[in-house]
Amino acid sequence: MAQAQDTPPSAPEAKPAATTADDRRPGSGPNPFTDCGIGAALFPTVGWAAVTSNVIWDIGTTALTSATASPQTCSGKRVAAAIFINDTYEKLAEETARGQGEHLNAVLNILGCDSARHPEAIEAARGSMGEAVAAPGYATQRRLDKAADFYGIVESAVSGRCAA
């Protein structure tokens, strides 16, 4: 008795260049351990250090979540901004309080904010940063937590105010 052979599936139809997370091949996204999370922000060119940092930080949970839920945050300008904020947090906090400064302009530029829109974004960041600094417990937060909060503040200030 002859057995039916499995036939290979037909080739998939060509998809448009723009794809969503739902229609990408499994495994085609960023590597969560080297391209995402705190590790990627701190060590963008040293894979083993990114992995080590992600595992030490939170067992890799943040990196895995960002790779799954929002892979676009695992590279590009957002990572560059996170690195810059981490490296220059104190200057950024000071300049945000003043409402001007080269580091503040630089992070807005990294995030693609048109220079004509900087004053509006700075004003929004300044208000949010004032609230963050006045919140109970701010003074005792770890520096990395303050930098992460500032990242959220500046990204929110840029969102909807700046042309990329």
Secondary structure in CASP SS format (residue, H / E / C, confidence):
PFRMAT SS
TARGET T0000
AUTHOR 0000-0000-0000
METHOD secondary structure of the structure
MODEL  1
M C 1.00
A C 1.00
Q C 1.00
A C 1.00
Q C 1.00
D C 1.00
T C 1.00
P C 1.00
P C 1.00
S C 1.00
A C 1.00
P C 1.00
E C 1.00
A C 1.00
K C 1.00
P C 1.00
A C 1.00
A C 1.00
T C 1.00
T C 1.00
A H 1.00
D H 1.00
D H 1.00
R C 1.00
R C 1.00
P C 1.00
G C 1.00
S C 1.00
G C 1.00
P C 1.00
N C 1.00
P H 1.00
F H 1.00
T H 1.00
D H 1.00
C C 1.00
G H 1.00
I H 1.00
G H 1.00
A H 1.00
A H 1.00
L H 1.00
F C 1.00
P C 1.00
T C 1.00
V C 1.00
G H 1.00
W H 1.00
A H 1.00
A H 1.00
V H 1.00
T H 1.00
S H 1.00
N H 1.00
V H 1.00
I H 1.00
W H 1.00
D H 1.00
I C 1.00
G C 1.00
T H 1.00
T H 1.00
A H 1.00
L H 1.00
T H 1.00
S H 1.00
A H 1.00
T H 1.00
A H 1.00
S C 1.00
P H 1.00
Q H 1.00
T H 1.00
C H 1.00
S C 1.00
G C 1.00
K H 1.00
R H 1.00
V H 1.00
A H 1.00
A H 1.00
A H 1.00
I H 1.00
F H 1.00
I H 1.00
N H 1.00
D H 1.00
T H 1.00
Y H 1.00
E H 1.00
K H 1.00
L H 1.00
A H 1.00
E H 1.00
E H 1.00
T H 1.00
A H 1.00
R H 1.00
G C 1.00
Q C 1.00
G C 1.00
E H 1.00
H H 1.00
L H 1.00
N H 1.00
A H 1.00
V H 1.00
L H 1.00
N H 1.00
I H 1.00
L C 1.00
G C 1.00
C C 1.00
D C 1.00
S H 1.00
A H 1.00
R H 1.00
H H 1.00
P H 1.00
E H 1.00
A H 1.00
I H 1.00
E H 1.00
A H 1.00
A H 1.00
R H 1.00
G H 1.00
S H 1.00
M H 1.00
G H 1.00
E H 1.00
A H 1.00
V H 1.00
A H 1.00
A C 1.00
P C 1.00
G C 1.00
Y H 1.00
A H 1.00
T H 1.00
Q C 1.00
R C 1.00
R H 1.00
L H 1.00
D H 1.00
K H 1.00
A H 1.00
A H 1.00
D H 1.00
F H 1.00
Y H 1.00
G H 1.00
I H 1.00
V H 1.00
E H 1.00
S H 1.00
A H 1.00
V H 1.00
S C 1.00
G C 1.00
R C 1.00
C C 1.00
A C 1.00
A C 1.00
END
